Amino acid sequence: MTDVYVIRNQHGHYWGKRKQWLSGDEPKTVLRTKHEDEAVNILFELSAKDIELRGEVAAAQLSERGEPIIEPSQIPLPSLEEPSAGTEPAPGEAVESAGSTAQEAN
């Protein structure tokens, strides 16, 4: 008998209680629902925000400790710092670099 349902993406990562993708190494942090339709609704909302998401609702048994028995993903989670790596310099930095170029020309 299925005890709970979990949400897994195309990389094998699981949707967590803190509303972020997890590798599944710590099953207690993975979001689980007793009803499949509730998990389907959450997956629908996630896929509406991320059109690249290819997720599924997976049935899982509960361990003696009450944690879902899941297989952790072998694919590393994307770094949270990647989006900020390509950001533009702060407005003050741009002004300083432009000012130093103007001073060099004089």
MARFI-46382 format. One record per residue (C-alpha): residue number from 0; residue in one letter; x, y, z. Coordinates in steps of 0.2 Angstrom, whole numbers, always signed. Layout:
<rec><num>NUM</num><residu>A</residu><x>X</x><y>Y</y><z>Z</z></rec>
...
//
This chain:
<rec><num>0</num><residu>M</residu><x>+0</x><y>+0</y><z>+0</z></rec>
<rec><num>1</num><residu>T</residu><x>+6</x><y>+17</y><z>-4</z></rec>
<rec><num>2</num><residu>D</residu><x>+8</x><y>+28</y><z>+11</z></rec>
<rec><num>3</num><residu>V</residu><x>+13</x><y>+45</y><z>+3</z></rec>
<rec><num>4</num><residu>Y</residu><x>+16</x><y>+54</y><z>-13</z></rec>
<rec><num>5</num><residu>V</residu><x>+31</x><y>+65</y><z>-17</z></rec>
<rec><num>6</num><residu>I</residu><x>+36</x><y>+76</y><z>-32</z></rec>
<rec><num>7</num><residu>R</residu><x>+51</x><y>+72</y><z>-42</z></rec>
<rec><num>8</num><residu>N</residu><x>+58</x><y>+82</y><z>-57</z></rec>
<rec><num>9</num><residu>Q</residu><x>+67</x><y>+76</y><z>-73</z></rec>
<rec><num>10</num><residu>H</residu><x>+84</x><y>+76</y><z>-64</z></rec>
<rec><num>11</num><residu>G</residu><x>+78</x><y>+65</y><z>-49</z></rec>
<rec><num>12</num><residu>H</residu><x>+77</x><y>+80</y><z>-37</z></rec>
<rec><num>13</num><residu>Y</residu><x>+62</x><y>+80</y><z>-25</z></rec>
<rec><num>14</num><residu>W</residu><x>+52</x><y>+95</y><z>-20</z></rec>
<rec><num>15</num><residu>G</residu><x>+55</x><y>+100</y><z>-2</z></rec>
<rec><num>16</num><residu>K</residu><x>+45</x><y>+107</y><z>+12</z></rec>
<rec><num>17</num><residu>R</residu><x>+54</x><y>+123</y><z>+11</z></rec>
<rec><num>18</num><residu>K</residu><x>+49</x><y>+125</y><z>-7</z></rec>
<rec><num>19</num><residu>Q</residu><x>+65</x><y>+121</y><z>-16</z></rec>
<rec><num>20</num><residu>W</residu><x>+72</x><y>+106</y><z>-25</z></rec>
<rec><num>21</num><residu>L</residu><x>+82</x><y>+94</y><z>-15</z></rec>
<rec><num>22</num><residu>S</residu><x>+93</x><y>+79</y><z>-19</z></rec>
<rec><num>23</num><residu>G</residu><x>+84</x><y>+67</y><z>-8</z></rec>
<rec><num>24</num><residu>D</residu><x>+98</x><y>+64</y><z>+4</z></rec>
<rec><num>25</num><residu>E</residu><x>+88</x><y>+69</y><z>+18</z></rec>
<rec><num>26</num><residu>P</residu><x>+71</x><y>+61</y><z>+16</z></rec>
<rec><num>27</num><residu>K</residu><x>+63</x><y>+71</y><z>+31</z></rec>
<rec><num>28</num><residu>T</residu><x>+65</x><y>+87</y><z>+21</z></rec>
<rec><num>29</num><residu>V</residu><x>+55</x><y>+81</y><z>+6</z></rec>
<rec><num>30</num><residu>L</residu><x>+37</x><y>+87</y><z>+4</z></rec>
<rec><num>31</num><residu>R</residu><x>+25</x><y>+72</y><z>+5</z></rec>
<rec><num>32</num><residu>T</residu><x>+6</x><y>+72</y><z>+4</z></rec>
<rec><num>33</num><residu>K</residu><x>-6</x><y>+58</y><z>+9</z></rec>
<rec><num>34</num><residu>H</residu><x>-17</x><y>+62</y><z>-7</z></rec>
<rec><num>35</num><residu>E</residu><x>-11</x><y>+60</y><z>-25</z></rec>
<rec><num>36</num><residu>D</residu><x>-22</x><y>+74</y><z>-31</z></rec>
<rec><num>37</num><residu>E</residu><x>-14</x><y>+86</y><z>-19</z></rec>
<rec><num>38</num><residu>A</residu><x>+3</x><y>+82</y><z>-26</z></rec>
<rec><num>39</num><residu>V</residu><x>-3</x><y>+84</y><z>-43</z></rec>
<rec><num>40</num><residu>N</residu><x>-10</x><y>+101</y><z>-39</z></rec>
<rec><num>41</num><residu>I</residu><x>+7</x><y>+106</y><z>-32</z></rec>
<rec><num>42</num><residu>L</residu><x>+16</x><y>+99</y><z>-47</z></rec>
<rec><num>43</num><residu>F</residu><x>+4</x><y>+109</y><z>-59</z></rec>
<rec><num>44</num><residu>E</residu><x>+8</x><y>+125</y><z>-50</z></rec>
<rec><num>45</num><residu>L</residu><x>+27</x><y>+122</y><z>-51</z></rec>
<rec><num>46</num><residu>S</residu><x>+26</x><y>+118</y><z>-69</z></rec>
<rec><num>47</num><residu>A</residu><x>+16</x><y>+134</y><z>-72</z></rec>
<rec><num>48</num><residu>K</residu><x>+30</x><y>+144</y><z>-65</z></rec>
<rec><num>49</num><residu>D</residu><x>+44</x><y>+134</y><z>-74</z></rec>
<rec><num>50</num><residu>I</residu><x>+40</x><y>+128</y><z>-91</z></rec>
<rec><num>51</num><residu>E</residu><x>+56</x><y>+118</y><z>-92</z></rec>
<rec><num>52</num><residu>L</residu><x>+50</x><y>+107</y><z>-78</z></rec>
<rec><num>53</num><residu>R</residu><x>+46</x><y>+89</y><z>-82</z></rec>
<rec><num>54</num><residu>G</residu><x>+40</x><y>+82</y><z>-65</z></rec>
<rec><num>55</num><residu>E</residu><x>+30</x><y>+67</y><z>-59</z></rec>
<rec><num>56</num><residu>V</residu><x>+21</x><y>+62</y><z>-44</z></rec>
<rec><num>57</num><residu>A</residu><x>+29</x><y>+46</y><z>-36</z></rec>
<rec><num>58</num><residu>A</residu><x>+22</x><y>+35</y><z>-24</z></rec>
<rec><num>59</num><residu>A</residu><x>+33</x><y>+31</y><z>-9</z></rec>
<rec><num>60</num><residu>Q</residu><x>+32</x><y>+20</y><z>+7</z></rec>
<rec><num>61</num><residu>L</residu><x>+36</x><y>+27</y><z>+24</z></rec>
<rec><num>62</num><residu>S</residu><x>+50</x><y>+21</y><z>+34</z></rec>
<rec><num>63</num><residu>E</residu><x>+48</x><y>+16</y><z>+53</z></rec>
<rec><num>64</num><residu>R</residu><x>+54</x><y>+34</y><z>+56</z></rec>
<rec><num>65</num><residu>G</residu><x>+40</x><y>+41</y><z>+46</z></rec>
<rec><num>66</num><residu>E</residu><x>+51</x><y>+47</y><z>+32</z></rec>
<rec><num>67</num><residu>P</residu><x>+48</x><y>+43</y><z>+13</z></rec>
<rec><num>68</num><residu>I</residu><x>+59</x><y>+29</y><z>+6</z></rec>
<rec><num>69</num><residu>I</residu><x>+66</x><y>+37</y><z>-9</z></rec>
<rec><num>70</num><residu>E</residu><x>+81</x><y>+35</y><z>-20</z></rec>
<rec><num>71</num><residu>P</residu><x>+92</x><y>+51</y><z>-19</z></rec>
<rec><num>72</num><residu>S</residu><x>+97</x><y>+59</y><z>-36</z></rec>
<rec><num>73</num><residu>Q</residu><x>+114</x><y>+56</y><z>-43</z></rec>
<rec><num>74</num><residu>I</residu><x>+113</x><y>+73</y><z>-52</z></rec>
<rec><num>75</num><residu>P</residu><x>+120</x><y>+88</y><z>-42</z></rec>
<rec><num>76</num><residu>L</residu><x>+108</x><y>+102</y><z>-38</z></rec>
<rec><num>77</num><residu>P</residu><x>+111</x><y>+118</y><z>-48</z></rec>
<rec><num>78</num><residu>S</residu><x>+121</x><y>+131</y><z>-38</z></rec>
<rec><num>79</num><residu>L</residu><x>+110</x><y>+145</y><z>-31</z></rec>
<rec><num>80</num><residu>E</residu><x>+124</x><y>+157</y><z>-35</z></rec>
<rec><num>81</num><residu>E</residu><x>+124</x><y>+155</y><z>-54</z></rec>
<rec><num>82</num><residu>P</residu><x>+110</x><y>+168</y><z>-57</z></rec>
<rec><num>83</num><residu>S</residu><x>+120</x><y>+181</y><z>-48</z></rec>
<rec><num>84</num><residu>A</residu><x>+136</x><y>+177</y><z>-57</z></rec>
<rec><num>85</num><residu>G</residu><x>+130</x><y>+186</y><z>-73</z></rec>
<rec><num>86</num><residu>T</residu><x>+123</x><y>+201</y><z>-65</z></rec>
<rec><num>87</num><residu>E</residu><x>+128</x><y>+219</y><z>-70</z></rec>
<rec><num>88</num><residu>P</residu><x>+139</x><y>+229</y><z>-58</z></rec>
<rec><num>89</num><residu>A</residu><x>+131</x><y>+241</y><z>-46</z></rec>
<rec><num>90</num><residu>P</residu><x>+127</x><y>+258</y><z>-52</z></rec>
<rec><num>91</num><residu>G</residu><x>+141</x><y>+265</y><z>-41</z></rec>
<rec><num>92</num><residu>E</residu><x>+154</x><y>+254</y><z>-48</z></rec>
<rec><num>93</num><residu>A</residu><x>+149</x><y>+259</y><z>-66</z></rec>
<rec><num>94</num><residu>V</residu><x>+151</x><y>+277</y><z>-61</z></rec>
<rec><num>95</num><residu>E</residu><x>+168</x><y>+275</y><z>-53</z></rec>
<rec><num>96</num><residu>S</residu><x>+175</x><y>+266</y><z>-68</z></rec>
<rec><num>97</num><residu>A</residu><x>+168</x><y>+279</y><z>-80</z></rec>
<rec><num>98</num><residu>G</residu><x>+175</x><y>+293</y><z>-69</z></rec>
<rec><num>99</num><residu>S</residu><x>+193</x><y>+284</y><z>-68</z></rec>
<rec><num>100</num><residu>T</residu><x>+193</x><y>+283</y><z>-87</z></rec>
<rec><num>101</num><residu>A</residu><x>+188</x><y>+302</y><z>-88</z></rec>
<rec><num>102</num><residu>Q</residu><x>+202</x><y>+306</y><z>-76</z></rec>
<rec><num>103</num><residu>E</residu><x>+215</x><y>+296</y><z>-86</z></rec>
<rec><num>104</num><residu>A</residu><x>+210</x><y>+306</y><z>-102</z></rec>
<rec><num>105</num><residu>N</residu><x>+214</x><y>+323</y><z>-94</z></rec>
//
